[in-house]
Amino acid sequence: MIYKVLYQQSRKEMPVRENTETLYLEATDVRDVRKKLADKPYNVEFIQPLSGKFLDYEKQSAKFKLEKL
C-alpha cells in the first residue's frame, strides 16, 4: 500500500502548516512506515493510506514521487 506522510524537517520544529513537507512511501502498514522513517530526523505529523481515487488524485500532482527507503 502507498502512504502519504506529512512531516517537518526537524523533530525540534513545531508543526507549522506552511513548513509541512510531504513524501509518498510504499509499506505494508503504518508501523512499517514509522520503522522506515525511524532513522530520519523528521517530525511526522500524519500518515495517510492512499488507495483508489485518492491515490489516482495524488498521482496527478507534480510533487508525487514514490520514495525508496
C-alpha angles and dihedrals in degrees: 000000000000120000131198112217122198113198149152119241093240133040088220092059121097112235108263118174094223091057097045115124127200132215133175120220137179114227142143096244144339091278089056090051091052091047091052091050096043095100093048121092091232126136099218112212103175140357116203125186113225126207141141116002093354090059092044090053093050091048089060090061117100088225094060109117122149108229121222110218 
